[in-house]
Amino acid sequence: MTAKLGEITSLQTPLIQGLVDVGWTHIHGPALDRSDDAPWVESEVVDALVRLNPVIGEVPERAQEVLQHLRAISIGAGDSGLVEANRDLSAWLRGLRTYQFLGTDDPAIVRLIDFETPGNNRLVVSDEVTFGVPGHKARFDVVLWVNGFPLAVGELKTPTNQKVSWLTGALELLEVYQPGWPQFFTANTLVFASEGKSLRYAGVGAPVDQWHTWGPELDTPSLANVIGKAQSLLAPETLLDLLGDFTLFETPDSNEGASLHKILARYTQYEAVKLIVDRVHDPNRSKGLIYHTQGSGKTLAMVFAAGKLLRDPGMNNPTIILVADRVQLVAQMWDQFRTTNMPRLLVPNTSGELREMLRRDQRGIIFTTVHKFAGAPLLNERSNIIVLVDEAHRTQEGDLGIAMRAALPNANLFAFTGTPIVKLKRNTFATFGDDQDPAKTLHTYSSEDSIRDGMTVPIHVAPRKVEFNLATDDLDQAFAALAAAEGLDEDEQEYLTGRAARTATFFSNPERVEAVCADIVDHFYDTVDPLGMKAQVVVVDRTACVAYVETLDQLLHDRYQRQLAEWEEQGDRLVEAPVRDEVAVVMTVGTSKDEPDEWAKYALSEAEELALLKRFRTHQDPLKFLVCTSKLGTGFDAPIEGVMYLDKPLKEHTLFQTITRTNRNWRNPDTKQSKRYGIIVDYVGLGSGFARAMAPADGDQPTAEIDIAGLLAAFEAQLADTMKRFAGIDTTKADAATLIDAQARMPGPKAQDDFAGEFTMLEGIWEAIHPHESLLPHRRTYRFLAAVYSSLQPSGGMNELLWHQLGAKTLRLVHDHMSDITVTKAKTVVIADAEAAQKLIDEGLIDSEKALEGKTASDVIDSIANRLKKKLAGPNGDHPVYKSLAERLERLRERTLAAAQQSIEWLREAFQLASDVTEAEKAEREAGRDGLDLLPDPRVGALTQIFYETAPDGTPELIERVVLDIDAIVRRVSYDGWAVSNEGDRLVRRNVRAVLRKHGMHQVEGLFEDAYDYISKNY
């Protein structure tokens, strides 16, 4: 790790000076009071022990008793594991360990660092620090010491070498120095790497896809920006904050890799938690909304917030309540907290247990659903109760949320969401946000921010069109025959047809299921499986879950049998036998007595489900597909998921929550290739729904202007008038006798109609102002009237019996009359008309109209493809000219034709490509490979084609300059392996966008994507 002159002068020297400016003292590595084989500056460790611990100050020799334990942890790092040793030593550094010294009566807390006053510590930054024994030494570029412990280690690379980046330094720290010299990293808080353009940090053992930026990534980074980030991240206060309150150790959720992971807060989590703590200490404000996009670590932010508040002495031993609206989410939060070794975790099983805990003033962390607050009285008036709500929408905005706030009137309330709802009658910002916060949000981190910083990856949508023919006349006749045979009246026929006309009917057609599943398998093994990633399949309901898992399982079995037969035929036993890939379903079973008996085999206990999901997250485990309908839509985190096959209509926040399961970072442990984007294959045709779902919510959007006071007065007057007819009835009881008494007060149809009109008025007002707290005193009476109204309505039970009897027959009729089911990406379009032909003749690309007669897109493509196929198989088939022509052919094949003008342009490109193939053939024929070398640079030529396809009118003179700029910049910023790392990918993307912006072409739709796609394949 010896620093070169360029690193020292261009980055290392200014970085160290920047750290000196924020409170560190610079001491050159060789001048430190330590030998090369000592991981710490022990003289400063001893000094801190004596200075910070009175019991040691009385007898300074006692410091050696502590040092003996610390040395044992460091020496054992090679055996127990670095992360485990780091966890154990970090507990000592954080003041979480006690020790009973010789000659004392009781154990005492041992303090190694003063967290309250960072300036009371010995703060040293060193360069060129050597560690090791003769013949096995390492030299670290930058080390930050606190009281003699090396809390931060940095690896720097020169900004002038375009072939290296922060990633180069991170890999050296991760793969060379930590395993080679683990003792030096046992006290480590963080490691960092920089090349002067970007700065990334992580905990020991963290793979490079989990190294994070500190602060937003900039489009045009500078050395000054990097120095500023280092001064913020490595300021004594921040570094000690990260050690004391923003470090977690987590057991993994897959069956591979290390047994323990170290997690450091990202800058967004750090900022949000600091704001929460400040707000809790503000006597005038007691709530806030945290709007962090899906996949950016909301639950971990809650973990950090809970931990910091628990350890805050100013909180006087608080109670932290973590609330979700579903048991599954509570279990997932509990698991996250449990695996990070958080203290004092409690999960009440019933509403009664929760109420008892809060009444008896329970301290620590309580996990619960919001439903357990239903009907709760005042439970606790303490102000040091902090409620953290996960996914703050749905039930927390209704009666249950009001009940929770009424039960804990002085609690601080902080809501976390990645999908806030902004509607006139339902607004997450208005419900949970503080009006004084900008856009009613305490802290915001959008999807765009997350992708920019590399915390999540973009999402690409691959649309599919699932088409079928429905023989409506024949279906009507068949249904009429069924109705006649069963003696159905008009109402019964209307009910059956209405029930059968639901979306799920078409989605459940067995032929459609088979067609979609076949497309899923083809797409997965062509696109996703080669990258080592896995798939989630989201379908319309539980019936579809069963159909899909059984169909996919059969397809996987057939695929395995083909592979096995080929392997046995080859007879090469040096090649491993194929493995049978698997599919599993995760759905709720046993909630209805009408469920088919065969569903029972898909029931999973909680432990079985956790084990299944762990297998899915594990690389190389043959469980490749998970099928679900509503489970796993929120809270499920599986970075290895590369694609979601979506065959369920969804919208808005539910759609966003579902599709963002694919946006987590992941790096293939074998190939080291990073996930560059998640894929959604859309079989529903959601179209612009994706854009609406991904659009950031606006907290400043106004809520509905409703005259609450006027409506409430009308409601109360109508309620009093309606209740007169029920005078003397005990409305607190909801039993049969009460309903019989109430019905007796309405002896005839007219009285019942009058009551129905009165209740409909009450219902309308209730819905308009719900869930306003002014309705709470009337809730019991309103529910009584609702029960009476419901008891007077005709029963729907006969309809359910009718569907039970004839539903299967009706569905079978519909399915039997659906035919020609196809799954397509684009249509083949015939493109032959006189006007198009004349344009091509005028431009000299064809000789006459006869060249177009009867031509389809496939005809044109196939004629060129056959010629290219022969050339690629020949002696010069590896030449860039032919590879470039083949690439253009593929782009042409993929384009969808819609309008006449597009058809003309497509033909122009096709015939130009044919002309270029002819030119290449001629050059090869006349001068062989040398003749091909004389042709223009095929990469620039292909880029030119892309720009010509999409450039706006009036800009053709820019084409050559744009292409040359792109070519020059990409050659300069790309480096070996850039395309398999997110960092290299972002660097190239950023510079390509800069060129397009320079020439005013950055808003041309599709231009960047096409240019980048070609660059990624050819540089």
Secondary structure, 3 states (H helix, E strand, C coil): CCCCHHHHHHHHHHHHHHHHHCCCEECCHHHCCCCCCCCCCHHHHHHHHHHHCHHHHHCHHHHHHHHHHHHHHHHCHHHHCHHHHHHHHHHHHCCCCEECCCCCCCCEECCCCCCCCHHHCCEEEEEEEEEEECCEEEEEEEEEEECCEEEEEEEECCCCCCCCCHHHHHHHHHHHHHHHCHHHHCCCCEEEEECCCCEEEECCCCCHHHCEECCCCCCCCCHHHHHHHHHHHCCHHHHHHHHHHCEEEECCCCCCCCCCEEEECCHHHHHHHHHHHHHHCCCCCCEEEEEECCCCCHHHHHHHHHHHHHHCHHHCCCEEEEEECCHHHHHHHHHHHHHCCCCCEECCCCHHHHHHHHHCCCCEEEEEEHHHHCCCCCCCCCCCEEEEEECCCHHHHCHHHHHHHHHCCCCEEEEEECCCCECCCCEHHHHHCCCCCHHHCCEEECHHHHHHHCCECCEEEEECEEEEEECHHHHHHHHHHHHHHHCCCHHHHHHHHHHHCCHHHHHCCHHHHHHHHHHHHHHHHHHHHHHCCEEEEEECCHHHHHHHHHHHHHHHHHHHHHHHHHHHHHCCCCCCCCCCCEEEECCCCCCCCCCCHHHHHHCCCHHHHHHHHHHHHCCCCCEEEEEECCCCCCCCCCCCEEEEEEECCCCHHHHHHHHHHHCECCECCCCCCECCCEEEEECCCCCCHHHHHHCCCCCCCCCCCCCHHHHHHHHHHHHHHHHHHHCCCCCCCCCHHHHHHHHHCCCCHHHHHHHHHHHHHHHHHHHHHCCCHHHHHHHHHHHHHHHHHHHCCCCCHHHHHHHHHHHHHHHHHHHHCEEEEEEECCCCCECCCHHHHHHHHHCCCCCCHHHCCCCEHHHHHHHHHHHHHHHHHCCCCCCHHHHHHHHHHHHHHHCCCCCHHHHHHHHHHHHHHHHHHHHHHHHHHHHHHHHHHCCCCHHHHHHHHHHHHHCCCCCHHHHHHHHHHHHHHHHHHCCCCHHHCHHHHHHHHHHHHHHHHHCCCCCCCCHHHHHHHHHHHHC
